[in-house]
């Protein structure tokens, strides 16, 4: 499977290993860039992380879709990512607020529940053995 297919296609399946490699790389990249920018320009770092998250939005969804497919589940489960995406994009605004309001707390709770669900289903549970509705097992 080539990188173009892996990062930009919503077809096929990947195992937990590929899913974890992607996520660790994704968060290491964001953390490293964020730390470097925060050292030199804290204000810029606040806006750079959501911007970079937006750039990586499509590949992140493509990788997660393939992992859902490995669990024999449809792309509809990508809807669980919406609260997490909204949370990442709202970082600059939440950092400027002195205290969290009720809406941001509820959104944070929903994002936490969705994040745990995605973590367990995609990161911890084994995919289906053999061929399923989304293709053969990815090696």
C-alpha positions in Angstrom: 0.0 0.0 0.0 1.5 3.3 -1.0 1.4 6.5 1.1 -0.9 8.2 -1.3 -3.5 5.5 -0.8 -2.8 5.2 2.9 -3.2 8.9 3.6 -5.7 10.0 1.1 -8.1 7.1 0.5 -11.0 6.1 2.6 -11.0 2.5 1.2 -9.3 -0.5 2.6 -8.1 -1.6 6.0 -5.2 -1.1 8.3 -4.2 -2.8 11.5 -3.5 -1.4 15.0 0.2 -1.1 14.3 -0.3 1.3 11.3 -2.9 3.2 13.3 -0.6 3.7 16.2 2.4 4.6 14.0 0.2 7.3 12.4 -1.2 8.7 15.7 2.2 8.7 17.5 3.8 10.5 14.5 0.8 12.9 14.2 1.0 13.9 17.9 4.8 14.0 18.1 4.8 16.3 15.1 2.2 18.7 16.6 3.9 18.6 20.0 7.3 19.3 18.6 6.2 22.2 16.4 4.0 23.5 19.2 6.9 23.4 21.7 9.3 25.1 19.3 6.8 27.8 18.4 5.8 28.3 22.0 9.4 28.9 22.9 9.9 31.7 20.3 6.3 33.0 19.9 3.6 31.7 22.2 0.9 33.6 20.4 1.8 32.0 17.1 1.9 28.5 18.6 -1.7 29.0 19.7 -2.8 29.4 16.1 -0.3 27.1 14.5 -1.6 23.9 16.1 -5.2 24.3 14.9 -3.8 25.3 11.5 -1.6 22.2 11.3 -4.5 20.0 12.6 -6.6 21.4 9.7 -3.9 20.5 7.2 -3.7 16.9 8.6 -7.4 16.6 9.0 -8.0 14.6 5.8 -5.1 12.1 6.3 -6.2 11.6 9.9 -9.7 10.8 8.9 -8.5 8.5 6.1 -6.3 6.5 8.5 -9.1 6.3 11.1 -11.6 5.2 8.4 -9.3 2.3 7.4 -9.1 1.3 11.1 -12.9 1.3 11.5 -13.0 -0.8 8.3 -10.6 -3.3 9.9 -13.2 -3.6 12.7 -15.9 -4.1 10.0 -17.6 -0.8 10.7 -18.6 1.9 8.3 -17.3 5.4 7.8 -20.2 6.7 9.8 -18.1 6.0 12.9 -15.9 8.9 11.8 -18.7 11.1 13.2 -17.2 10.3 16.6 -14.2 12.4 15.5 -16.2 15.6 15.1 -16.1 16.8 18.8 -12.3 16.1 18.8 -11.8 18.1 15.6 -13.9 21.0 16.9 -11.9 20.9 20.1 -8.6 21.1 18.3 -9.8 24.0 16.1 -11.1 26.0 19.1 -7.8 25.9 21.0 -6.9 29.6 20.4 -10.3 30.7 21.6 -10.4 28.5 24.7 -6.9 29.6 25.7 -8.1 33.3 25.6 -11.1 32.6 27.9 -10.3 32.9 31.6 -12.8 30.3 32.6 -14.6 27.6 30.7 -18.3 28.2 30.2 -21.0 25.4 30.3 -20.9 24.8 26.6 -17.2 24.3 26.4 -17.4 21.9 29.4 -20.1 19.9 27.7 -18.1 19.8 24.4 -15.1 18.7 26.4 -17.0 15.9 28.0 -18.5 14.7 24.7 -15.0 14.9 23.1 -13.6 12.8 26.0 -16.2 10.1 25.6 -15.8 10.0 21.8 -12.0 10.0 22.2 -12.1 7.0 24.6 -14.4 5.2 22.3 -12.1 5.7 19.3 -9.1 4.8 21.5 -10.6 1.5 22.6 -12.2 0.5 19.2 -9.4 1.6 16.9 -6.4 1.5 19.1 -6.9 -1.5 21.4 -9.4 -4.0 19.8 -8.2 -6.5 17.2 -9.6 -6.2 13.7 -11.6 -8.9 12.0 -9.6 -11.9 10.9 -9.8 -12.6 7.2 -11.8 -10.8 4.6 -14.6 -8.6 5.7 -17.0 -6.1 3.9 -14.0 -3.7 3.4 -11.4 -6.1 1.9 -8.6 -8.4 3.0 -6.4 -8.0 6.0 -3.7 -5.4 5.5 -0.2 -6.7 6.2 
